[in-house]
Amino acid sequence: MLPAVIWGHWGLFYTSARHSVRMSSTRVDWKGMLANRVAVVTGSTSGIGFSVARRLAQDGAHVVISSRKQQNVDRAVGELRGEGLSVTGTVCHVEKTEDRERLVAKALEHCGAVDFLVCNAAVNPLVGSTLGTSEQIWDKILSVNLKSPALLLSQLLPYMEKRRGAVILVSSIAAYIPKVELGVYNISKTALLGLTRTLALELAPKDIRVNCLVPGMIKTDFSKVVRIGCMRMRLSGTPSVNIISCRGLGSQRTVQESCPSCALQMPATSPGRTLWWPASPLGSERGRGGGGCAAVVPGPGA
């Protein structure tokens, strides 16, 4: 059903997205909106995670960034501090318990509490078929992409409860329109939608909103495999049903301008609803709990 909807409303899908970027950039001054808030963003030294971290910091939050390599953390922290933004960072391989504990401790250094968690860290160590994937690779992908966000949230939860916080799990358009060569990665990102809905219901009584961000094809190093495959199909004249991959790319600027301002404090709504665009801006319907939405961030129209 969903692919059919996307096919049928493709023009509207992209037009609305571009319109929303302009709205968020020109009509609302987000600067300072998140003052005195603390945000933790995993997988945030490059690509989508870095763009989200930068925007949250620009909006006034103190942002704790992380990734697996110290040199990447140092580079990202240096760049954002050079822009006058409030950021700290630490090495964190989200699959490792001790690294998650270190990330939590770093986040608490600022004011002893956390307002926002954005789970962006993900891996895809294998390009190949689902049934040809070894058990070791299955475990790796599901551990990092699916299990780790839940475990990190459980560690941060005691420090978010009194802040009426918000959680964003970053899925992928592959959850709706899978690419065969991405195999188990598709499955892990689809499962995040279910995790979002479940946690939204579970944490609503605690006044913590949980929603899901579903990026389209954004031009990052992580998406290079799919983009190269799409280019080869174009050169060979092979038709593709993956309209997300083959009809334009979004940029990291698209993410930076739009995602945090529309997604991090999406309103409480019926779990399972998909917000194609625009989602509600920051600060709307605070304190109602719930969530369970998926905000889809497409690339530009073809």
Backbone as a ProteinNet text record, in pm:
[ID]
protein_1_A
[PRIMARY]
MLPAVIWGHWGLFYTSARHSVRMSSTRVDWKGMLANRVAVVTGSTSGIGFSVARRLAQDGAHVVISSRKQQNVDRAVGELRGEGLSVTGTVCHVEKTEDRERLVAKALEHCGAVDFLVCNAAVNPLVGSTLGTSEQIWDKILSVNLKSPALLLSQLLPYMEKRRGAVILVSSIAAYIPKVELGVYNISKTALLGLTRTLALELAPKDIRVNCLVPGMIKTDFSKVVRIGCMRMRLSGTPSVNIISCRGLGSQRTVQESCPSCALQMPATSPGRTLWWPASPLGSERGRGGGGCAAVVPGPGA
[TERTIARY]
82.2	0	86.2	188.8	271.8	344.4	410.6	474.2	375.1	253	152.9	120.4	112.1	85.3	198.3	321.4	435.9	437.3	411.4	404.9	298.6	181.6	69.3	84.3	164.4	173.7	317.4	395.5	538.6	562.8	493	512.6	477.2	364.4	323.3	421.7	473.1	568.6	689.3	747.2	865.6	833.1	725.4	689.5	666.1	596.2	569.6	697.1	791.9	918.1	994	1003.3	1076.8	1008.3	875.9	800.2	826.1	833.9	852.9	988.8	1092.2	1224.8	1220.3	1152.3	1143.7	1068.4	961.4	882.8	967.6	1042.8	1120.2	1235.8	1283.3	1398.6	1361.4	1240.7	1208.2	1104.5	1011.6	902.7	928.1	1014.4	1036	1183.2	1212.7	1349.8	1369.1	1438.8	1455.2	1569	1650.2	1767.1	1725.8	1782.8	1751.9	1632.6	1561.5	1442.1	1475.1	1596	1633.7	1735.1	1737.2	1829.3	1804.5	1913	1909.3	1862.4	1864	1831.6	1960.8	1961.3	2076.1	2030.8	2103	2070	2187	2157.6	2257	2226.9	2327.6	2309.4	2416.8	2376.6	2475	2506.3	2623.7	2665	2662.9	2725.4	2702.3	2826.3	2929	3048.4	3054.2	2955.2	2948.2	2805.7	2779	2652.7	2530.4	2423.3	2296.8	2311.4	2380	2395.6	2464.7	2568	2640.6	2551	2473.4	2383.2	2276.4	2223	2123.2	2186	2306.4	2373.9	2400.4	2445.7	2472.9	2345.2	2235.5	2111.6	2059.6	2065.5	2020.3	2103.4	2233.6	2321.1	2290.8	2263.2	2226.9	2097.1	2009.5	1882.5	1895.6	2017.6	2042.1	2074.7	2060.9	2087.1	2236.5	2269.9	2404.2	2400.1	2486.3	2480.2	2601.5	2574.8	2681.3	2687.8	2798.1	2813	2900.9	2895.4	2973.5	2991.5	3096.6	3118.6	3225.6	3262.4	3352.3	3498.4	3537.6	3678.3	3703.5	3807.3	3840	3871.5	3944.3	3980.6	3858.7	3755.6	3633.2	3558	3557.7	3494.3	3565.7	3698.4	3777.1	3751.7	3747	3725.6	3588.3	3485.3	3348.9	3329.8	3381.1	3369.6	3441.3	3561.8	3637.4	3565	3505.2	3433.7	3313.3	3234.8	3114.5	3147.6	3249.8	3290.5	3344.8	3408.1	3456	3343.4	3223.7	3105.8	3035.4	3098.5	3042	2931.4	2926	2818.5	2862.6	2765.6	2792.9	2786.3	2901	2906.9	3018.6	2999.6	3105.5	3093.6	3190.6	3184.7	3265.5	3235.5	3308.7	3301.2	3397.1	3393.7	3282.9	3202.2	3097.2	3064.6	3097	3049.1	2922	2806.7	2680.2	2651.6	2722.5	2702	2765.4	2859.3	2934	2874.6	2847.5	2785.9	2870.5	3002	3088.3	3094	3083.9	3083.7	2953.8	2841.7	2714.7	2716.7	2776.4	2786.2	2871.5	2977.8	3062.5	2986	2904.8	2825.5	2724.8	2659.7	2564.7	2635.6	2751.4	2826.7	2866.4	2907.8	2945.7	2825.2	2709.8	2589.6	2549.4	2569.1	2527	2620.6	2739.7	2835.1	2781.6	2695.8	2651.9	2556.5	2450.9	2355.6	2288.6	2338.7	2284.8	2156.7	2116.7	1993.8	2005.2	1912.6	1911.4	1768.5	1753.9	1621.7	1590.2	1689.1	1664.5	1766.7	1719.9	1807.4	1774.8	1875.6	1860.9	1951.3	1891.8	1968.2	1989.2	2108.1	2139.9	2243.8	2321.7	2428.4	2373.2	2439.8	2395.9	2512.3	2502	2604.7	2538.4	2615.3	2575.3	2703.3	2759.4	2889.6	2887.8	2768.9	2761.3	2663.2	2707.5	2617.6	2591.4	2469.7	2440.1	2301.2	2269.9	2135.4	2108.2	1982.4	1942.1	1972.1	1934.2	1950.4	2094.7	2178.7	2320	2403.5	2338.3	2408.6	2438.7	2559.8	2599.4	2532.2	2529.3	2469.7	2544	2674.7	2754.7	2714	2693.1	2652.7	2510.7	2421.2	2285.7	2293.6	2371.2	2381.6	2438.2	2538.4	2603.1	2504.2	2433.6	2342	2227.3	2167.1	2053.6	2097.1	2216.6	2266.4	2286.8	2352.9	2382.3	2258.5	2188.5	2080.1	1950.6	1925.4	1796.1	1806.7	1893.1	1901.1	1965.7	2071.3	2146.2	2064.3	1980.2	1898.8	1811.2	1753.5	1668.5	1750.5	1868.6	1952.5	2004.4	2044.8	2091.9	1979	1860.7	1746.3	1716.9	1728.1	1702	1802.1	1926.3	2027.7	2005.4	1950.7	1928.2	1794	1702.3	1564.7	1553.5	1626.6	1612.6	1645.1	1726.9	1769	1684.3	1589.2	1500	1359.2	1323.6	1185.2	1132.7	1214.7	1168.5	1177.1	1232.2	1251.8	1148.2	1054.3	952.8	1021.4	1110.9	1199.7	1139.5	1225.1	1183.4	1293.4	1251.8	1344.5	1313.6	1418.3	1404.5	1489.9	1427.1	1499.4	1509.8	1629.5	1650.3	1644	1539.3	1521.4	1576.4	1510	1553.6	1436.3	1438.4	1334.6	1340.1	1454.1	1465.2	1366.9	1314	1211.7	1082	1059.7	938.2	962	1075.7	1109.5	1249.9	1261.1	1392.4	1472.2	1603.3	1695.3	1747.4	1741.5	1778.4	1919.6	2011.9	2151.8	2177.1	2081.7	2099.5	2053.3	1981.4	1949.1	1901.4	1980	1941.7	1928.5	2001.2	1989.8	1846.1	1783	1642.4	1555.9	1580.3	1499.7	1519.7	1643.6	1671.8	1602.8	1599	1536.4	1383.9	1329.7	1185.8	1148	1230.5	1203.4	1204.6	1280.8	1283.3	1146.8	1068.7	934	849	862	789.6	839.2	970.7	1026.9	975.1	965.6	914.6	773	686.2	546.6	534.4	612.6	607.2	655.9	771.6	826.5	738.6	673.1	584.3	472.3	416.1	310.2	364.4	480.2	538.1	579.3	628.5	682.4	584.7	469.2	370.3	332	312.6	279.2	389.2	511.9	623.4	641.7	550.8	554	677.5	723.7	836.1	784.5	808.2	763.1	869.1	827.2	917.8	864.2	944.8	905.4	1019.5	992	1089.3	1112.5	1237.7	1276.5	1315.2	1257.7	1282.5	1344.1	1476.6	1539.4	1522.8	1502.4	1508.8	1654.8	1682.5	1820	1897.5	1978	2059.4	2203.1	2267.9	2403.3	2503.9	2536.2	2636.2	2724.4	2833.6	2920.8	2845.7	2756.1	2684.6	2594.8	2541.3	2447.6	2518.2	2651.1	2726.4	2699.5	2688	2666.1	2538.9	2432.4	2305.1	2312.4	2378.1	2386.7	2466.8	2575	2655.5	2575.3	2500.8	2417.2	2312.5	2256.4	2155.7	2216.7	2337	2403.9	2432.9	2473.9	2502.2	2376.3	2263	2137.3	2097.9	2123.6	2091.4	2176	2307	2396.2	2363.7	2316.1	2284.5	2144	2065.3	1927.9	1833.5	1879.8	1795.6	1694.2	1565.6	1465.4	1476	1438.3	1443.2	1311.1	1266.9	1144.7	1176.4	1305.8	1341.8	1340.9	1224.7	1211.5	1282.1	1303.7	1375.2	1518.4	1583.2	1723.9	1746.4	1654	1682.9	1615.6	1555.2	1487	1532.9	1659.9	1713.8	1766.5	1863	1925.3	1898.2	1876.6	1871	2012	2030.7	2161.9	2158.7	2277.9	2284.4	2227.5	2229.3	2169.3	2018.1	1957.1	1814	1785.4	1868.7	1851.5	1870.7	1977.5	2011	1901.7	1842.2	1742.5	1606.7	1580.4	1443.2	1423.8	1507.2	1473.3	1451.9	1549.5	1526.2	1407.9	1390	1284.7	1145.9	1135.8	1002.5	982.2	1088.8	1074.5	1097.7	1188.1	1228.1	1116.1	1026.8	914.2	783.1	774.6	648.2	541.2	418.1	312.9	275.5	209.9	152.3	43.9	36.3	-62.6	-85.8	-171.2	-199.3	-75.8	-26.4	91	69.3	170.3	161.9	133.7	90.4	64	195.4	197	316	294.4	382.3	375.8	472.6	418.8	508.6	583.7	512.4	574.8	466.1	466.7	558.2	506.3	597.2	559.7	549.9	502	482.7	616.1	625	751.1	786.1	907.2	952.6	860.3	837.2	762.2	612.6	562.4	418	366.3	258	188.1	281.6	362.7	454.1	374.9	428.9	374	258.8	227.1	116.7	161.8	293.8	344.3	311.6	333	292.4	390.8	341.1	425.2	399.9	506.3	493	481.2	513.5	505.1	634.4	625.4	745.2	743.3	842.4	853.3	950.7	904.4	987.3	1054	1186.7	1263.2	1312.3	1248.5	1287.3	1402.1	1457.3	1547.2	1462.9	1526.7	1451.3	1377	1279.1	1202.6	1285.1	1247.6	1322.9	1282
-119.9	0	125.7	128.9	247.6	281.6	183.6	218.4	277.9	225.2	278.6	423.3	453.3	590.9	682.3	635.8	717.5	739.1	632.8	646.9	748.6	740	823.4	968.7	996.5	1133.1	1184.2	1133.9	1167.4	1316.7	1380.7	1523.1	1600.3	1567.4	1633.5	1607.1	1484	1441.4	1535	1558.3	1641.9	1790.2	1833.3	1973.5	2018.5	1936.1	1970.4	1979.9	1891	1891.4	2020.2	2059.8	2181.5	2302.6	2303.8	2413.4	2422.3	2308.1	2306.8	2359.7	2331	2384.3	2534.9	2591.5	2736.3	2792.9	2725.8	2772	2776.1	2666.8	2659.3	2756.8	2793.3	2879.6	3027.2	3063.4	3203.6	3255.7	3174	3223.8	3209.6	3119.7	3095	3110.3	3187	3200.1	3099.2	2989.1	2881.8	2908.9	3010.5	3034	3057.3	2980.2	2992.7	2912.4	2848.9	2772.3	2659.5	2604.5	2490.7	2528.8	2654.7	2699.5	2621.9	2589.5	2515.6	2371.3	2321.3	2181.4	2106.8	1976.6	1891.7	1782.5	1766.5	1665.4	1570.6	1442.8	1340	1286.5	1288.8	1240.8	1137	1014.3	909.9	910.6	859.7	857.3	996.1	1092.2	1233	1311.3	1243.4	1316.5	1337.4	1286.4	1308.1	1281.8	1315.5	1281	1339	1260.7	1305.4	1340.3	1256.1	1280.4	1412.1	1444.7	1570.4	1689.3	1678	1786.8	1810.5	1702.2	1714.9	1778.6	1732	1787.1	1936.1	1974.7	2117.2	2200.6	2151.2	2229.2	2240.4	2134	2140.6	2241.4	2241.6	2336.8	2479.6	2497.6	2630.3	2679.9	2586	2621.9	2642.8	2630.6	2665.1	2551.5	2427.3	2313.4	2292.1	2234.3	2179.4	2037.2	2006.7	1880	1793.8	1668.7	1570.7	1480.1	1488.9	1407.8	1287	1188.2	1066.4	990	911.3	811.9	716.6	621.5	515.2	556.9	665.3	702.9	839.1	844.7	967.9	1082	1054.2	1162.1	1224.2	1142.9	1197.1	1283.7	1239.7	1319.4	1452.9	1449	1571.7	1668.5	1614.7	1700.4	1766.1	1686.4	1739.7	1842	1810.7	1904.3	2034.6	2024.1	2143.2	2229.8	2165.8	2240.8	2314.3	2246.9	2309.3	2416	2391.3	2494.3	2616	2591.8	2703	2790.8	2736.7	2813	2876.8	2863.9	2923.8	2842.7	2713.4	2628.2	2552.3	2518.9	2448	2297.6	2234.1	2090.3	2027.1	1901.7	1817.2	1684.4	1597.4	1471.1	1363.3	1240.5	1127	1010.2	923.2	799.8	710.6	657.1	564.8	468.5	342.7	235.1	185.9	219.8	200	54.6	-38.2	-179.5	-218.8	-136.7	-170.7	-101.7	-181.6	-129.2	-19.6	-43.2	55	186.3	179.6	301.9	380.1	308.9	377.1	444	377.7	435.8	562.7	559.1	677.6	792.4	761	863.4	926.2	843.7	894.8	987.4	944.6	1025.8	1159.7	1159	1282.8	1375.8	1320.3	1401.8	1465.9	1395	1444.7	1551.7	1565	1663.7	1805.8	1829.9	1967.1	2018.6	1943	1991.3	1877.6	1755.3	1642.9	1584.5	1626.4	1574.4	1578.7	1509.7	1504.2	1527.6	1608	1638.2	1557.5	1541.8	1480.6	1371.5	1266.8	1160.7	1135.5	1145.4	1114.2	995.5	881.8	759.5	745.8	785.7	784.1	679.2	631.5	535.7	408.6	363.5	242.5	183.6	56	-11.2	-95.3	-119	-214.6	-277	-375.4	-429.9	-519.4	-548.3	-642	-591.8	-591.9	-568	-703.5	-752.1	-885.5	-929.9	-1052.5	-1104.1	-1130.9	-1126.8	-1153.6	-1297.5	-1392.1	-1533.4	-1579.9	-1500.7	-1535.5	-1472.5	-1403.3	-1333.9	-1428.2	-1420.6	-1508.6	-1466.4	-1557.5	-1527.3	-1414.2	-1410.2	-1304.9	-1166.1	-1154.6	-1026.5	-990.3	-1089.6	-1065.9	-1003.6	-1066.3	-1020.3	-878.6	-850.7	-719.6	-609.8	-629.6	-527.2	-504.2	-610.9	-595.3	-539.3	-573.4	-522.9	-371.9	-323.7	-180.8	-101.1	-147.5	-68	-73.3	-183.2	-201.2	-211	-298.4	-321.1	-204.3	-149.4	-44.1	81.2	129.4	246.2	222.3	103	72.2	66.3	5.7	-5	131.3	215.2	349	430.7	420.2	493	446.1	318.1	267.7	324.3	347.8	404.7	553.9	623.6	767.2	801.6	707.5	734.3	800.3	755.1	819	968.2	1010.2	1149.9	1231.4	1164.8	1232.7	1249.2	1168.5	1162.1	1295.7	1368.7	1494.1	1609.9	1583.3	1691.4	1688.2	1592.3	1578.2	1576.7	1481.9	1477.9	1417.2	1403.1	1348.9	1261.6	1159.1	1064.2	1056.3	1058	1034.9	914	813	700	724.2	715.9	742.7	611.7	596.9	478.9	509	462.1	482.9	457	518.8	491.1	344.2	278	134.6	52.9	112.1	42.9	29	119.5	117.7	64.1	100.7	55.9	-4.9	-132.4	-194.6	-210.5	-202.2	-236.2	-376.7	-462.9	-603	-616.7	-536	-551.3	-506.1	-438.7	-396.2	-500.9	-601.4	-718.6	-691.2	-735.8	-728.9	-584	-493.9	-351.4	-303.9	-341.7	-307.3	-352.5	-474.9	-535	-460	-424.6	-353.9	-217.5	-150.2	-18.8	-29.1	-136.8	-160.6	-187.6	-264.3	-296.6	-171.8	-70.1	53	121.5	102.8	160.2	96.5	-34.6	-104.5	-65.1	-48.7	-6	133.1	219.6	354.7	350.3	273.7	267.8	208.5	105	40.1	133	198.4	287.4	410.8	456.2	571.5	542.3	423.1	383.8	362.9	301.7	269.1	393.1	495.1	612.9	729.9	716.4	824.3	860.6	763.1	799.8	879.7	869.2	943.8	1079.1	1109.6	1237.1	1249.7	1137.3	1136.4	1092.1	1176.1	1144.2	1067.1	967.4	888.2	889.8	938.4	943.9	894.1	881.2	821.3	913.3	929.1	1006.6	908.9	926.4	834.1	911.4	924.5	1000.7	929.6	1008.5	956.5	940	945.4	927.9	1058	1062.6	1179.7	1150.8	1249.6	1230.1	1228.4	1108	1087.6	970	951.6	836.5	705.9	704.2	581.2	535.2	629.6	594.9	569.4	573	565.4	436.3	324.1	195.3	196.9	248.9	254	351.5	466	566.9	515.9	442.8	386.8	283.3	199.3	100.1	164.2	273.4	344.3	402.9	457.8	515.6	409.7	292.2	183.9	142.1	137.9	102.2	206.5	332.4	438	424.6	399.5	388.4	267.9	161	39.4	42.1	141	148.8	55.5	-3.6	-95.4	-17.2	-46.9	25.1	-12.7	77.7	51.6	88.1	3.7	34.7	117.8	138.6	214.8	363.1	424.3	562.4	658.2	616.7	703.5	721.2	612.6	617	686.1	669.6	707.2	835.7	909	1030.7	1151.2	1157.5	1275.3	1247.8	1330.2	1314.8	1437	1412.4	1522.4	1551.4	1667.7	1705.4	1707.4	1712.5	1724.3	1858.1	1957.5	2086.3	2071.2	1984.2	1957.8	1908.1	1816.2	1761.4	1869.6	1947.2	2049.4	2154.4	2192.7	2299.1	2251.2	2120.5	2076.1	1983.1	1882.5	1770.5	1805.9	1864.9	1888.5	1979.5	2080.1	2177.5	2120.7	2012.8	1957.6	1826.1	1759.3	1622.1	1601	1675.4	1639.6	1656.1	1751.9	1767.8	1756.1	1654.1	1628.1	1603.4	1641.8	1628.8	1485.2	1464.6	1334.4	1307.6	1186.5	1150.9	1002.2	952.4	809.3	732.2	638.4	560.4	492.9	501.3	437	532.5	654	751.2	794.7	808.9	855.3	998.2	1088.1	1227.3	1247.1	1259.7	1272.5	1404.3	1513.7	1645.6	1747.7	1857	1883	1826.3	1789.9	1755.5	1885.2	1876.6	1997.6	2053.5	2185.3	2247.9	2221.3	2258.6	2244.3	2318.3	2257.4	2323.5	2303	2241.4	2228	2115.5	2139.5	2041.4	1972.7	2053.3	1999.7	1936.8	1829.8	1775.3	1678.9	1640.1	1548.8	1404	1383.8	1248.1	1184	1052.4	979.1	993.2	990.4	999.7	879.4	818.3	702.7	739.6	865.8	910.5	877.2	877.5	869.4	988.7	1074.8	1190	1153	1153	1111.6	1233.6	1229	1338.4	1295.8	1343	1298.3	1377.9	1328.5	1408	1500.4	1584.8	1678.2	1606.6	1670.8	1611.4	1596.5	1502.4	1481.5	1584.3
0	0	0	88	98.8	-30	-98.3	-224.8	-323.6	-326	-418.3	-385.3	-255.9	-215.5	-259	-240.8	-279.9	-430.4	-506.5	-651.8	-689.3	-626.5	-666.1	-627.3	-525	-474.3	-476.7	-569.4	-570.4	-582.6	-674.6	-692.4	-567	-504.2	-382.1	-269.9	-265.9	-162.9	-161.3	-278.2	-285.1	-275.2	-338.3	-333.1	-190.3	-113.7	25.8	105.8	76.9	151.1	126.4	-1.7	-32	30.7	25.8	84.5	234	300.7	444.6	483.7	401.8	429.9	427.2	327.9	319.3	439.8	478.7	592.5	718.7	742.9	866.4	864.5	745	735.2	740.4	694.8	679.4	777.9	820	902.9	1051.9	1090.3	1231.9	1265.1	1366.9	1414.4	1526.3	1492.4	1590.1	1688	1661.5	1744	1888.6	1977.6	2118.1	2164	2070.8	2106.6	2204.3	2192.2	2276.3	2383.9	2420.2	2525	2654	2721.4	2848.5	2831.9	2709.8	2684.3	2648.6	2675.1	2643.4	2547.9	2437.9	2337.4	2317.7	2312.3	2282	2142.7	2055	1918.1	1889	1859.7	1829.5	1680.3	1646.9	1506.6	1447.1	1517.5	1484	1445.2	1396.7	1354.4	1203.4	1131	986.5	939.8	815.4	752.7	822.3	823.9	879.9	1028	1104	1247	1277.1	1199.9	1220	1187.7	1079.4	1041.3	1147	1202.3	1308.8	1432.5	1469.3	1587.4	1570.4	1454.5	1429.1	1443.5	1384.4	1390.6	1533.5	1610.2	1749.6	1828.5	1803.4	1871	1825.4	1697.4	1647.3	1710.8	1742.6	1805.3	1955.5	2008.1	2146.9	2240.6	2195.5	2283.9	2304.2	2417	2436.2	2381.1	2285.2	2213.9	2246.4	2277.4	2301.2	2179.2	2105.9	1986	2016.2	1927.6	1950.3	1821.5	1818.5	1712.5	1760.8	1677.4	1721.5	1726.4	1658	1647.9	1711	1794.5	1865.5	1770.2	1662.1	1570.9	1504.6	1480.7	1422.4	1523.2	1648.9	1753.9	1769	1773.8	1789.7	1674.3	1552.2	1435.4	1440.8	1469.5	1471.4	1583	1702.9	1814.8	1782.1	1724.4	1688.4	1587.2	1487.9	1383.8	1441.6	1524.2	1578	1682.3	1763.3	1858.5	1785.8	1670.5	1590.3	1538.5	1534.3	1493.2	1613.3	1730.5	1850	1914.1	1884.8	1935.3	2060.4	2144.1	2269	2245	2235.5	2209.5	2290.3	2323.9	2376.3	2302.1	2321.9	2249.8	2318.1	2282.5	2337.1	2240.1	2250.2	2171.2	2224.7	2134.2	2176.5	2063.9	2085.9	2000.2	2067.9	2011.7	2082.9	2117.5	2054.5	2084	2217	2266.1	2386.1	2509.3	2611	2732.9	2796.1	2806.4	2871.4	2794.1	2660.8	2580.9	2599.6	2608.2	2633.1	2770	2868.8	3002.2	2999.2	2918.7	2905	2840.9	2740.7	2673.3	2769.8	2849.6	2948	3047.7	3095.5	3191.9	3131.4	3006.1	2938.1	2925.8	2893.4	2878.6	3011	3120.7	3251.2	3306.6	3248	3295.8	3284.6	3183.8	3156.3	3263.7	3294.1	3395.5	3471.6	3454	3529	3474.2	3354	3294.8	3142.7	3076.1	2930.1	2882.3	2777.2	2722.1	2596.6	2510	2379.6	2349.9	2287	2237.8	2091.2	2006.5	1864.4	1833.3	1802.2	1774.5	1624.7	1580.5	1438.5	1402.2	1498.9	1470	1406.3	1301.1	1230.9	1153.7	1122.8	1042.8	934.6	830.4	728	671.2	742.1	704.7	582	529	416.5	311.6	186.4	73.8	10	24.9	-26	13.7	-18.6	3.2	151	186.6	324.8	364.5	278.4	313	303.1	238.7	230.7	339.9	431.8	539.6	655.4	705.4	815.7	945.5	1040	1170.4	1239.6	1220.8	1282.8	1232	1100.8	1043.2	1087	1090.5	1141.8	1281	1368.8	1506.8	1513.7	1430.2	1431	1392.3	1281.8	1231.5	1328.9	1377.3	1468.3	1603.4	1646.6	1773.7	1769.1	1663.6	1653.5	1613.6	1511.2	1452.8	1532.4	1601.8	1667.3	1820.1	1868.2	2012.1	2086.1	2029.3	2098.4	2128.3	2036.2	2071.1	2194.6	2204.1	2319.4	2447.7	2440.2	2559.4	2604	2507.7	2543.7	2605.6	2549.4	2605.5	2747.7	2771.1	2905.9	3005.8	2961.3	3049.7	3073.5	2973.4	2984.7	3048.8	3048.6	3090.2	3227.3	3329	3460.6	3458.7	3362.6	3355	3257.3	3191.4	3097.2	3152.6	3249.6	3295.8	3348.3	3422.9	3481	3382.7	3263	3165.4	3053.1	3060	2955	2817.9	2801.9	2687.7	2562.6	2463.1	2334.3	2277.6	2205.3	2144	1994.4	1913.6	1770	1732.8	1675.1	1618.1	1467.6	1414.7	1272.6	1194.7	1117.6	1033.2	893.4	791	652.6	560.5	445.2	346.2	302.5	329.4	300.7	382.9	489.7	568.7	490.5	396.5	316.2	174.6	118.5	-17.1	-11.5	22.5	43.6	-85.1	-69.8	-177.8	-150.8	-250.2	-231.2	-176.7	-229	-188.2	-44.6	17	155.6	256	209.4	289.6	430.7	527.1	668.1	715.9	655.6	691.4	673	560.7	538.8	655.8	699.1	805.6	937	966	1091.3	1094.7	980.3	975.8	978.9	924.5	935.5	1080.5	1149.2	1289.4	1377.6	1338.2	1416.1	1419.2	1313.3	1312.4	1421.7	1435.5	1541.7	1678.7	1691.8	1819.9	1856.1	1757.2	1781	1837	1772.8	1816.4	1957.7	1983.4	2114.7	2224.7	2201.4	2303	2322.3	2215.1	2227.2	2325.8	2316.1	2408.8	2550.5	2558.5	2689.3	2766.9	2694.2	2761.9	2768.7	2705.3	2711	2855.3	2944.1	3082.9	3152.7	3101.6	3158.6	3089.8	2995.7	2923.7	2835.3	2783.3	2688.5	2552.9	2452.2	2317.1	2240.6	2165.6	2083.2	1940.3	1848.4	1708.6	1621.3	1493.6	1402.8	1283.2	1247.3	1130.3	1019.5	901.8	790.2	674.2	671.8	563.1	428.8	326.1	190.1	151.4	23.1	-21.8	-3.6	100.9	132.5	89.5	31.4	-20.7	93.8	140.3	244.4	204.7	276.3	248.7	271.2	370.1	404.1	289.1	212.4	104.2	-28.4	-28.1	-153.6	-229.7	-159.4	-226	-309.4	-250.7	-322.5	-437.6	-416	-521.8	-640.8	-613.8	-722.3	-800.1	-726.7	-793.4	-881.8	-835.6	-913.5	-1039.3	-1025.8	-1141.3	-1247	-1203.4	-1298	-1372.6	-1300.6	-1366.2	-1469.5	-1437.6	-1532.4	-1658.6	-1639.7	-1754.1	-1841	-1777.1	-1852.4	-1910.3	-1868.6	-1917.6	-1845.5	-1734	-1657.2	-1575.4	-1589.3	-1510.6	-1363.7	-1276.5	-1132.8	-1069	-976.1	-902.8	-779.9	-753.3	-633.7	-667.5	-660.6	-702.2	-608	-484.4	-391.9	-438.1	-475.8	-512.2	-645.5	-736.4	-873.9	-919.4	-827.1	-869.4	-789	-759.9	-695.6	-556.4	-515.8	-385.3	-299.7	-172.2	-77.3	-28.8	28.8	79.6	231.9	290.7	435.7	481.1	391.4	425	443	360	375.3	515.4	563.1	697.7	801.9	786.4	885.7	896.1	783.1	783.6	833.7	818.6	839.7	957.9	971	1057.9	1203.8	1272.7	1415.3	1440.2	1355.2	1378.7	1357.3	1282.3	1259.4	1331.5	1368.1	1414.2	1562.8	1622.7	1757.9	1858.8	1833.3	1925.1	1847.6	1761.1	1694.2	1798.9	1769.7	1869.9	1896.4	2008.4	2036.7	1934.3	1887	1786.2	1791.7	1707.5	1707.1	1662.8	1743.5	1705	1570.1	1486.1	1356.2	1243.1	1274.6	1169.8	1105.9	975.6	905.2	860.1	903.9	862	746.4	625	510.4	515.3	544.6	554.2	538.6	612.6	721	852.5	938.7	1075	1154.4	1275.5	1354.7	1400.4	1419	1457.9	1602.9	1637.1	1774.8	1869.2	1983.7	2087.8	2079.4	1973.5	1960.7	2048.3	2111.7	2194.3	2293.9	2358.6	2459.2	2572.7	2629.2	2751.3	2733.7	2607.9	2589.4	2578.2	2573.4	2564.6	2431.7	2422.9	2303.9	2190.8	2069.5	1952	1862.4	1817.6	1730.7	1585.7	1551.4	1413	1340.4	1208.2	1124.8	1031.5	1041.3	951.8	840.9	718.1	605.1	543.8	532.4	476.1	338.2	231.9	97.9	41.4	-69.6	-149.9	-234.2	-316.3	-399.2	-509.1	-568.1	-676.5	-801.8	-888.7	-1011.8	-1113.8
[MASK]
++++++++++++++++++++++++++++++++++++++++++++++++++++++++++++++++++++++++++++++++++++++++++++++++++++++++++++++++++++++++++++++++++++++++++++++++++++++++++++++++++++++++++++++++++++++++++++++++++++++++++++++++++++++++++++++++++++++++++++++++++++++++++++++++++++++++++++++++++++++++++++++++++++++++++++++

